[in-house]
Amino acid sequence: MRKDCVPTGVPGLDELIEGGLPKNRAHLILGPPGSGKTTFAIQFLVDGAMNGENGVYFSLTDAKSNVIVDASRMFPQIKKLVEEEKLIFLDFEDYLSYASDLWAEERKEEVYSMTPATLFFELKRAIKRTNASRYVIDSISLIKFSGVIKEELREIARFIRNLSSLNCTGIIISEMLDPGRYSIEQFFAHSVIFFHSFMQNNKMFRAIQIMKMRGTKHDNNMRALQITSRGLRVGDELEWTLKSD
């Protein structure tokens, strides 16, 4: 196990990446809905909090109360960790909810949008307040980047570069259906891990694949992924016949 890595808490995964995720870097998690991305992220935070590393979870997709309730079914210790402030869950309700005053006739402003800079400074404050070592952003897909390609490239590169300056190991979740396509953030993240979800013979299969992890000897084959009552577990390499159908 390398000294500069952080265990994920997912059985079967860390031995594929030399002991864990590279420390103090931003790691991108991609995949379709229901593939296990959020479970992975919470499992990563819970494992850290249970071992003296506080964590911050920023939800851009759901209310923090819902995230905690749903996660506690698989990780019952999460409520105690929240009470002890070893884990904090935050959301951006002001940016996602319709504010009543925005409907006033005299105001023509758009509903608030979450910018990369806003998220970064909110995250930085939360990390400092809780002395966190780990964080999760769920998901980057809802952050408002510029629609101009050149500006978007610059914004995403700057955003991820600044995340890496926080001295914190981060998971950034992004929604993606096709593993054959590339999003801009994949080029700038230190690691890219894809969560697959597909049907075979009328049965749902899930798999995990490490697409990129800089400076780390890693397995990049598709591995079976099981969602158990205690979280995720990585299994054996999937046969080619299963992957190619």
C-alpha positions as CSV (number, residue, x, y, z in Angstrom):
1,M,0.0,0.0,0.0
2,R,1.4,3.4,-1.0
3,K,1.7,6.1,1.7
4,D,0.1,8.7,-0.5
5,C,-3.2,6.9,-1.0
6,V,-6.6,6.9,0.7
7,P,-8.5,3.6,1.2
8,T,-12.0,3.7,-0.4
9,G,-13.6,1.3,2.0
10,V,-14.9,-0.8,-0.9
11,P,-13.9,-4.5,-0.6
12,G,-12.0,-5.7,-3.7
13,L,-11.2,-2.3,-5.1
14,D,-8.2,-1.0,-3.3
15,E,-6.0,-3.9,-4.3
16,L,-6.6,-2.9,-7.9
17,I,-5.3,0.6,-7.4
18,E,-2.2,0.1,-5.1
19,G,-4.1,0.5,-1.9
20,G,-6.5,3.4,-2.6
21,L,-7.1,6.7,-4.3
22,P,-4.2,9.1,-4.6
23,K,-4.4,11.5,-1.7
24,N,-5.4,15.2,-2.0
25,R,-6.6,14.8,-5.6
26,A,-10.0,15.1,-7.4
27,H,-11.4,11.8,-8.7
28,L,-14.2,11.7,-11.2
29,I,-17.0,9.0,-10.9
30,L,-19.1,8.5,-14.0
31,G,-22.0,6.4,-14.9
32,P,-25.8,6.1,-15.5
33,P,-28.5,6.4,-12.8
34,G,-28.6,3.4,-10.5
35,S,-25.1,2.2,-11.2
36,G,-23.8,2.7,-7.6
37,K,-22.1,6.1,-7.9
38,T,-23.7,7.7,-4.8
39,T,-23.4,4.5,-2.8
40,F,-19.7,4.5,-3.6
41,A,-19.3,8.1,-2.6
42,I,-21.0,7.7,0.7
43,Q,-19.2,4.5,1.5
44,F,-15.9,6.4,0.9
45,L,-17.0,9.1,3.3
46,V,-18.2,6.7,6.0
47,D,-15.0,4.6,5.8
48,G,-13.0,7.8,6.3
49,A,-15.1,9.1,9.2
50,M,-14.9,5.8,11.0
51,N,-11.1,6.0,10.7
52,G,-10.6,9.6,11.9
53,E,-11.0,11.4,8.6
54,N,-14.0,13.8,8.6
55,G,-16.0,14.2,5.4
56,V,-18.2,16.7,3.6
57,Y,-21.0,15.7,1.2
58,F,-22.4,18.4,-1.1
59,S,-25.6,17.4,-2.8
60,L,-26.8,19.3,-5.8
61,T,-29.4,16.7,-6.7
62,D,-31.4,16.0,-3.6
63,A,-32.1,17.4,-0.2
64,K,-29.5,16.5,2.4
65,S,-32.2,15.0,4.7
66,N,-33.2,12.6,1.9
67,V,-29.6,11.6,1.3
68,I,-29.0,10.9,5.0
69,V,-32.2,8.8,5.3
70,D,-31.5,6.8,2.2
71,A,-27.8,6.2,3.1
72,S,-28.6,5.2,6.7
73,R,-30.4,2.1,5.5
74,M,-27.2,0.7,4.2
75,F,-24.8,2.5,6.6
76,P,-26.7,2.8,9.9
77,Q,-23.6,4.4,11.6
78,I,-24.1,7.5,9.5
79,K,-26.6,9.1,11.8
80,K,-24.1,9.0,14.7
81,L,-21.3,10.3,12.5
82,V,-23.5,13.2,11.6
83,E,-24.4,13.9,15.2
84,E,-20.7,13.9,16.1
85,E,-20.0,16.2,13.1
86,K,-17.5,13.7,11.6
87,L,-19.7,13.8,8.5
88,I,-21.7,16.8,7.3
89,F,-24.2,16.8,4.5
90,L,-25.0,20.1,2.7
91,D,-27.3,21.0,-0.1
92,F,-27.9,24.1,-2.1
93,E,-31.6,24.5,-1.6
94,D,-31.4,28.2,-2.5
95,Y,-30.0,27.4,-5.9
96,L,-32.5,24.6,-6.6
97,S,-35.7,25.8,-5.2
98,Y,-38.1,28.3,-6.7
99,A,-37.9,31.4,-4.5
100,S,-41.4,33.0,-4.1
101,D,-40.0,36.5,-4.5
102,L,-38.6,35.6,-7.9
103,W,-42.2,35.4,-9.2
104,A,-42.9,39.1,-8.3
105,E,-44.0,41.1,-11.3
106,E,-41.3,43.7,-10.9
107,R,-38.4,41.2,-10.9
108,K,-37.2,39.4,-14.0
109,E,-34.2,37.7,-12.6
110,E,-33.5,34.0,-13.4
111,V,-33.5,31.3,-10.8
112,Y,-30.2,31.1,-9.0
113,S,-27.6,28.9,-10.6
114,M,-24.6,27.2,-9.0
115,T,-21.3,28.5,-10.5
116,P,-17.9,26.7,-10.1
117,A,-16.6,29.6,-7.9
118,T,-19.6,29.6,-5.6
119,L,-19.3,25.8,-5.1
120,F,-15.6,26.0,-4.5
121,F,-15.7,28.6,-1.8
122,E,-18.7,27.0,-0.1
123,L,-16.7,23.7,-0.1
124,K,-13.6,25.4,1.2
125,R,-15.4,26.9,4.1
126,A,-17.0,23.6,5.0
127,I,-13.7,21.7,4.9
128,K,-12.1,24.3,7.1
129,R,-15.0,24.4,9.6
130,T,-15.0,20.6,10.0
131,N,-11.3,19.9,9.4
132,A,-12.4,17.4,6.7
133,S,-10.0,15.2,4.8
134,R,-12.6,13.9,2.3
135,Y,-15.4,15.4,0.2
136,V,-18.0,14.5,-2.3
137,I,-19.7,16.7,-5.0
138,D,-22.9,15.1,-6.3
139,S,-23.0,16.1,-9.1
140,I,-20.8,18.3,-11.3
141,S,-23.5,17.9,-14.0
142,L,-25.6,20.5,-12.3
143,I,-22.9,23.2,-12.1
144,K,-23.3,26.0,-14.5
145,F,-20.2,26.2,-16.7
146,S,-20.0,28.6,-19.7
147,G,-21.6,27.3,-22.9
148,V,-18.6,28.5,-24.9
149,I,-16.3,25.6,-25.5
150,K,-13.0,27.5,-24.9
151,E,-14.3,29.2,-21.8
152,E,-15.8,25.9,-20.5
153,L,-12.4,24.2,-20.9
154,R,-10.8,26.9,-18.9
155,E,-13.4,27.0,-16.2
156,I,-13.4,23.2,-15.6
157,A,-9.6,23.1,-15.6
158,R,-9.5,26.0,-13.1
159,F,-12.2,24.4,-11.0
160,I,-10.5,21.0,-10.7
161,R,-7.1,22.7,-10.2
162,N,-8.5,24.6,-7.3
163,L,-10.1,21.5,-5.8
164,S,-6.7,19.9,-5.8
165,S,-5.4,22.8,-3.7
166,L,-7.7,22.0,-0.8
167,N,-5.4,19.3,0.7
168,C,-8.5,17.0,0.6
169,T,-9.3,13.8,-1.3
170,G,-12.4,14.3,-3.4
171,I,-15.0,12.4,-5.3
172,I,-16.8,14.3,-8.1
173,I,-19.9,12.5,-9.5
174,S,-21.0,13.1,-13.0
175,E,-23.9,11.6,-15.0
176,M,-22.9,9.7,-18.2
177,L,-24.7,6.9,-20.1
178,D,-22.1,6.1,-22.7
179,P,-18.6,5.0,-21.5
180,G,-17.4,5.5,-25.1
181,R,-17.9,9.2,-25.0
182,Y,-15.6,11.7,-23.3
183,S,-16.6,14.7,-21.2
184,I,-14.4,17.7,-20.7
185,E,-13.9,17.0,-17.0
186,Q,-12.4,13.6,-17.7
187,F,-9.3,15.2,-19.2
188,F,-8.6,17.3,-16.0
189,A,-9.5,14.9,-13.2
190,H,-6.7,12.9,-11.6
191,S,-8.7,9.7,-11.9
192,V,-11.7,8.5,-13.9
193,I,-13.8,5.5,-12.7
194,F,-16.8,4.4,-14.7
195,F,-19.8,2.6,-13.2
196,H,-21.5,0.4,-15.8
197,S,-25.1,-0.8,-15.6
198,F,-26.6,-3.0,-18.4
199,M,-29.0,-5.8,-19.1
200,Q,-28.0,-9.4,-20.1
201,N,-30.6,-12.2,-20.5
202,N,-33.2,-10.1,-18.8
203,K,-30.9,-9.6,-15.7
204,M,-29.3,-6.4,-14.5
205,F,-25.5,-6.4,-14.2
206,R,-23.4,-3.7,-12.7
207,A,-19.6,-3.3,-13.2
208,I,-16.8,-0.9,-12.3
209,Q,-13.9,0.1,-14.6
210,I,-10.9,2.3,-13.8
211,M,-10.4,4.3,-16.9
212,K,-7.6,6.5,-15.7
213,M,-5.6,6.9,-12.5
214,R,-2.4,9.0,-12.9
215,G,0.7,7.8,-11.3
216,T,-0.9,4.5,-10.1
217,K,-0.6,1.0,-11.4
218,H,-4.2,0.0,-11.8
219,D,-6.4,-2.7,-13.3
220,N,-8.5,-1.3,-16.1
221,N,-10.7,-4.2,-16.9
222,M,-14.4,-4.3,-16.2
223,R,-15.0,-5.9,-12.8
224,A,-18.3,-7.2,-11.4
225,L,-19.9,-4.8,-8.9
226,Q,-22.3,-6.0,-6.3
227,I,-24.5,-3.8,-4.2
228,T,-25.0,-5.5,-0.8
229,S,-26.8,-4.6,2.4
230,R,-23.5,-3.1,3.6
231,G,-22.4,-1.3,0.5
232,L,-20.5,-2.0,-2.6
233,R,-18.2,-4.9,-3.3
234,V,-15.9,-5.4,-6.3
235,G,-15.6,-8.9,-7.7
236,D,-13.9,-10.8,-10.5
237,E,-13.2,-9.6,-14.0
238,L,-16.2,-10.0,-16.3
239,E,-16.0,-12.3,-19.3
240,W,-15.7,-10.7,-22.7
241,T,-18.8,-12.5,-23.9
242,L,-20.8,-10.6,-21.2
243,K,-19.2,-7.3,-22.1
244,S,-19.7,-7.5,-25.8
245,D,-23.4,-8.4,-26.0
